[in-house]
Amino acid sequence: METSFVLPPTTFAARLAISLLIGILVGLERTWAHKEVGMRTFAIVSVVGLLGALLGTSFALASVGGAFLLVACINVRCILADRWLEITTSAALMAVAMLGVLVGRGHVFAPIASAIIVTMLLAWKVEVSKFASGLTPEEIRSAVLLGLLGFVVYPLLPNHFVDRWQLINPREAWVTVVVLAGIGFTNYVLLRLYSTRGLYYTAVLGGLVNSTATVTEPCGLLKPS
C-alpha cells in the first residue's frame, strides 16, 4: 500500500509558499483579464496538487483529475450559457494543477519557470496574436529551419575531432552556424516587433555572444531588396 511521508515544517512551508505563489501569479493575470476563474481558484488548485503529491501518486493523479473535471464543468457552463469556451483559462488551470504536483515532489525551478512562461503567454495575448497573424510562409519556414539546425542536426553530429590534426570538431563548428542563424532570426523578430528600435536590443544581446556576427548579420536584413 502506498503511504505518504511527513515533511519537516519548514520544508512544507516553503513548498506551500511556492505553490501559492504559482497559483496567485497565473490567477492574478486571469483576474486582470476579467475571467470568472481567477486568483483564488488558481491558488487553491495549485495547493490541491501540492497536497496530492505529498499524499502519494494516486492522490496526485486524483488532484490533477479533479482539475480536469473542474475544467469540464467550467466549459459545460459556458456552453449552457451560450458563451465562448474558456479554452486558454482551462489549459492554464490544468497546467497549474500539474505545477502544484511538481512542487509537492520537491521541484523548484521547473514549476516556477513554467508558471512565469504561462503567465507571459496569457498576458501577451494581443502581442502574440498580432505577431502570429502577420507571419508569412517564408518566416514560418525560417523558424522551422532554425529549429532543425539547432535541435535535430546538432545532436546528430559527432562530438569529437574527425581529422588527424585535431582541428575539426563537427559539433563545435556547428555551434557557429546555429549562433549566426539564431542572431539573424532574433534580429528579424526584434525588427518586426520594435522596428529599428529592435537593433538596440540585438546589439546588447548579440554582443555578449559574438560581436562580429552581431555587426555583420543585421546588414543582410537592412539591405534594400
C-alpha positions in Angstrom: 0.0 0.0 0.0 1.2 3.4 -0.9 1.9 5.7 2.1 2.6 9.4 2.4 5.6 10.8 4.2 5.9 13.6 6.7 7.9 16.7 5.8 9.7 19.0 8.2 7.5 22.1 8.9 10.0 24.4 7.3 10.2 22.3 4.1 6.4 22.1 3.9 6.0 25.8 4.5 8.5 26.6 1.7 6.7 24.3 -0.8 3.3 25.7 0.3 4.5 29.2 -0.3 5.9 28.3 -3.8 2.6 26.6 -4.7 0.6 29.5 -3.5 2.8 32.0 -5.4 2.4 29.9 -8.6 -1.4 29.9 -8.4 -1.6 33.6 -7.5 0.8 34.6 -10.3 -1.2 32.9 -13.0 -4.6 33.6 -11.4 -3.8 37.3 -11.0 -3.4 37.6 -14.7 -6.7 35.8 -15.3 -8.4 38.1 -12.7 -7.0 41.1 -14.5 -8.4 39.8 -17.8 -11.8 39.7 -16.1 -12.2 35.9 -16.2 -14.6 34.1 -13.9 -11.8 31.7 -12.8 -9.4 34.0 -11.0 -6.7 34.2 -8.4 -8.3 32.2 -5.6 -9.3 29.3 -7.8 -5.8 29.0 -9.3 -4.2 29.2 -5.9 -6.5 26.5 -4.5 -5.9 24.2 -7.4 -2.1 24.6 -7.1 -2.3 23.8 -3.3 -4.5 20.7 -4.1 -1.9 19.5 -6.5 0.8 20.0 -3.8 -1.2 18.1 -1.2 -2.0 15.3 -3.6 1.7 14.9 -4.4 2.6 14.7 -0.7 -0.1 12.0 -0.1 1.1 9.8 -2.9 1.0 9.1 -6.6 -2.7 8.0 -6.6 -3.7 11.2 -4.8 -1.5 13.3 -7.2 -3.3 11.7 -10.1 -6.7 12.3 -8.4 -5.8 16.0 -7.8 -4.9 16.5 -11.5 -8.0 14.6 -12.5 -10.1 16.9 -10.2 -8.7 19.9 -12.0 -9.6 18.4 -15.4 -13.1 17.8 -14.1 -13.3 21.4 -12.9 -12.3 22.5 -16.4 -15.0 20.3 -17.9 -17.6 21.9 -15.6 -16.5 25.4 -16.4 -16.8 24.8 -20.2 -20.1 23.0 -19.9 -21.4 26.0 -18.0 -20.2 28.2 -20.9 -22.0 26.0 -23.4 -25.2 26.2 -21.4 -24.9 30.0 -21.1 -24.1 30.3 -24.9 -20.7 31.8 -24.2 -17.3 31.2 -25.7 -15.4 28.3 -24.2 -12.7 29.1 -21.7 -10.0 27.2 -23.6 -7.0 29.2 -22.6 -8.1 29.5 -19.0 -8.8 25.8 -18.9 -5.3 25.0 -20.2 -3.7 27.3 -17.6 -5.7 25.8 -14.8 -4.6 22.2 -15.8 -1.0 23.4 -16.0 -1.2 25.0 -12.5 -2.5 21.7 -11.1 0.4 19.8 -12.5 2.9 22.5 -11.4 1.5 22.1 -7.8 2.2 18.4 -8.1 5.8 19.2 -9.2 6.3 21.4 -6.2 5.0 18.7 -3.9 7.6 16.3 -5.5 10.3 18.7 -4.5 10.9 20.5 -7.8 11.5 24.3 -7.6 13.0 25.6 -10.9 10.7 23.7 -13.3 7.4 24.8 -11.7 8.4 28.4 -11.1 9.9 28.8 -14.6 6.8 27.2 -16.2 4.4 29.4 -14.2 6.3 32.5 -15.4 6.1 31.3 -19.0 2.4 30.5 -18.7 1.7 34.0 -17.3 3.7 35.6 -20.0 1.8 33.8 -22.7 -1.5 34.8 -21.1 -0.5 38.4 -20.6 0.9 38.9 -24.1 -2.3 37.7 -25.8 -2.6 40.8 -28.1 1.1 40.9 -29.0 1.3 37.2 -29.7 -1.9 37.2 -31.8 -0.7 40.3 -33.7 2.7 38.7 -34.4 1.3 35.3 -35.4 -1.3 36.8 -37.8 1.4 38.8 -39.6 3.6 35.8 -40.3 4.3 34.7 -43.8 5.0 31.2 -45.0 8.7 32.1 -45.6 9.0 33.3 -42.0 7.5 30.1 -40.7 9.8 28.0 -42.8 12.8 30.0 -41.5 11.7 29.3 -37.9 11.4 25.6 -38.7 14.8 25.6 -40.4 16.4 27.2 -37.3 14.8 24.5 -35.1 16.1 21.9 -37.5 19.7 23.3 -37.3 19.7 23.6 -33.5 17.6 20.6 -32.2 17.9 18.0 -34.9 21.2 18.3 -36.8 23.3 19.5 -33.8 22.7 16.4 -31.6 23.4 14.1 -34.5 26.9 15.5 -35.2 29.9 13.7 -33.7 31.4 15.5 -30.7 35.0 14.6 -31.4 37.8 15.5 -33.8 37.4 13.9 -37.2 40.9 14.7 -38.6 44.3 13.6 -37.6 45.4 17.1 -36.7 42.5 17.5 -34.3 41.3 20.7 -35.8 37.8 19.9 -36.9 35.1 19.0 -34.3 31.7 18.9 -36.3 29.6 19.7 -33.3 31.7 22.6 -32.1 31.8 24.0 -35.6 28.1 23.7 -36.0 27.6 25.9 -32.9 28.8 28.8 -35.1 26.2 28.1 -37.7 23.5 27.9 -35.1 24.6 31.1 -33.4 24.7 33.1 -36.7 21.3 31.7 -37.7 19.9 32.5 -34.2 21.2 36.1 -34.3 19.7 36.6 -37.7 16.4 35.2 -36.7 16.4 37.2 -33.5 17.2 40.4 -35.4 14.3 39.8 -37.7 11.9 39.2 -34.8 13.0 42.3 -33.0 12.7 44.4 -36.1 9.2 43.1 -36.6 8.2 43.8 -33.1 10.0 47.1 -32.4 11.0 48.4 -35.9 14.5 50.0 -35.9 14.5 50.2 -32.1 14.9 46.5 -32.1 18.5 46.9 -33.2 19.5 48.3 -29.8 18.2 45.1 -28.1 20.0 43.0 -30.7 23.3 44.9 -30.1 23.1 44.2 -26.3 22.2 40.6 -26.5 24.2 39.6 -29.6 27.3 41.4 -28.4 27.5 39.1 -25.4 27.8 36.1 -27.8 29.7 37.2 -30.9 30.4 40.9 -31.6 31.5 40.3 -35.2 28.4 38.3 -36.0 26.2 40.8 -34.3 27.6 43.6 -36.6 27.5 41.7 -39.9 24.3 39.7 -39.6 21.9 42.7 -39.4 23.4 44.1 -42.6 21.8 41.4 -44.6 18.4 42.3 -43.1 18.8 46.0 -43.8 19.9 45.7 -47.4 17.3 47.0 -49.9 15.5 44.3 -51.8 
